[in-house]
Structure formats: structure tokens, C-alpha cells
């Protein structure tokens, strides 16, 4: 069964969010949910409130209340929670939080909501469209690493403030599309903003659901690494592999260790090491991890 882990910035469970995303995924998906604030008491959570000069992230607690927490604390906490996760497609992990923070390098099957949103926005801009964004915190309008383009217009409106949402919708009436830049915006917010602006509205939850669904579908519809790279420049590198190197490649990307590859092919671990080193060199990388990241990056670029 496909396992999908959601790491949220607040407290679990976030059943409303999970149910919306699950509605667009295959039925045989096992969900694991973990919140960055799960083990903290109310006083400890209050201490995480961002300083005036620090970017913050809006998130939801177990009782439904919304708080702002330190972006720098959350970045480190989520990195710790991602440790060892997302190494294979059967262990997909979603960082279900948008904002201004950049996690840097994670395992290849860790999906960062903010990165997915950035790619979606860039694709809309490439198509010549203007994008409006509604963000839950004022501080997110000016801080952090984000797309800088005159066609992107961002306004502030918390999910719980109907007047602010109506004002934001009117502010963005001149944009071609409006994106809700938070996992906390639900279907009611979509309906309100769409009706008030007259523009199409895209929810962050749907972007994540689409990204996950396509990764699962692609993994199930392909039988080999060659299929994953078909039509790309990387496929030309595969053609340079010998038959044995190709066999090692296929088993390596399925998560087999050297000893397991040796047993599967009936050769010694030392011989596997030789074929593996030659294969990696021909693919233009030096480690198995780099090879997986190369493949995933190729898939992600093709998807967008």
C-alpha cells in the first residue's frame, strides 16, 4: 500500500484538509499525519510567536484556533521531522505548509508545498497570465524567498476573516487567476473569493493533491527507470550503459542495496560495486542519492 505522510506546521489531526486531498488520490493510500506542534503545551506554543523583525507562519491548532509561529523555529523542526523520510516513492512525504521558508535539500520524495506552489505560479506566468495571491499573514507579503514578478500581486487576508477575504478578492479582480497561499484555506474560502472577484480560484490543497496524485500514477504506470526518463536528455545517458550496468541501474532506483543487487543478479557485491560506479559515472553523478534526485527533478520538471 502507498504510504503518504503529512507534516503540518500546527497540530494534528487536520481531518478537513486530509479529507479534501484524499478525495483526489487513489483509494489504497495509507495516511500518516504529524504536526510540528503536537507535543507542545499552550504556553510553549505562545513562546514561538515570531518577533516583530521575524517572518512568521500561520497554522492551525487542534481546537481550530489559528496562531503565528516563528519561521526559523519551524524550518528546523520540519527538517528534523523529515529525517529519514521520502527515500522512495512508496514513502511520499508532504510538508503541508506554505510560507517564506526554504528547507534546502531533503530526500527526493519529500514534497514541499511552497515549492509546488512556486512551480505552479511560474507555469501560469509563463503562459502570460497575471496571478493574485492571498496570504494569511502580513509579514509574508514582504519577506523571504519568493517569485519577484510584476504580474504577481499579493494581499493579506486570514482564513477566518470574511471581511478581509472580501476586500482581498476585490483587490485582485484585475488578475487572471487567484491562488490561496495557505493550506488552511478551505472550500468555503474558495467559494467566497471566487464569487466576490469573478476570477478562477486555486486552492493550495488542490495543488498538493494534484502533485501527489501524478507522482503516484507515474510510479504505478511505469515499469522501469528507462520509462521515467523517456523523452528526456537523460535517456541518452541510459543508452551508454551496458546490459549489466542497466540492470544495476534499475535495481538501484527501486531501493536495492549492493548486497541485494548482487543476490538478485547472481554476482558478487564487489562486481556490483564496479558496475555501479561505472553506471553512475555515465549518468553524470557520483552517488545513488544524486541519481535519485536527478530522476525526481526530471519528473518534476516534466510534470509542470
Secondary structure, DSSP 8 states (H G I E B T S, - for coil): -EEEEEEESS-S--HHHHHHHHTTS-SSEEEEEEETTTT--HHHHHTT---TTS-EEEEE-TTS-EEEEEHHHHHHHHHHHHTT--SSTTEEEEEE--SS-------TTEEEHHHHHHHHHHHHHHTT--EEEEES-GGGGTSSS----TTEEEEE--TT-HHHHHHHHHHTTTSSEEEEESTT--HHHHHHHHHHH-SEEEEHHHHHHHHHHHHHHHHHH--SHHHHHTTSTHHHHHTTS-HHHHHHHHHHHTT--HHHHHHHHTS-HHHHHHHHHHHHHHHT-SSHHHHHHHHHHHHHHHH-
